[in-house]
Amino acid sequence: MEHPVSTFVVLGLVAKRPGSGYDLAAFADRSVRFFSPIARSQLYTELVRLEELGWVTGTAVAQDRYPNKRLYEATPAGIAALREWLAAPTRQQLPRRKDPFVLKVFHGALMDPGQLAEQLHDYREQAQRLHAELSAVVAHVDALEPTASRRFGRATARYGVLQAEATIAWIEEIEAVLAAEREQRQ
């Protein structure tokens, strides 16, 4: 039976850092959300599925001041399933995102140049924020004792940094196209 990628997102999180659904959601928000985001509701659904599959065990923990919680830990069968999924070849090309802004640039000749310039500015700010956030992740990991898990985590953060840099460079190219268009109209 084929399982969705989200199953392995959550299984991988549990394998790396066992904990409650809340803990795992916080961990996902600090890590995989940059390249494989998962909604909290989906995370909890996947935890139930993983427990039914026998890939994680959940232990109920009573709490005095807060609602009871469940702590999840990967089972040997879960680790084996994760390793099998990791070893299987990925059957896709490089990702092609549906990005409405790139589509707008494609039709940029039909846009008001001022509006396109404003939207480019906003898109650049988003890319710069992402770049700063992921660069901070890289710096944080660099300050820690290196482990295999941290080295690979750093590598995925660097992927996002490089993508943000490429987006910023692309925006600069579009701004040059806009400037050339303005000159031709004068």
Secondary structure, DSSP 8 states (H G I E B T S, - for coil): ----HHHHHHHHHHHHS-EEHHHHHHHHHHTGGGTS---HHHHHHHHHHHHHHTSEEEEEE--SSS--EEEEEE-HHHHHHHHHHHHS-----S-----HHHHHHHTGGGS-HHHHHHHHHHHHHHHHHHHHHHHHHHHHHHTS---HHHHHHHHHHHHHHHHHHHHHHHHHHHHHHHHHHHHHH-
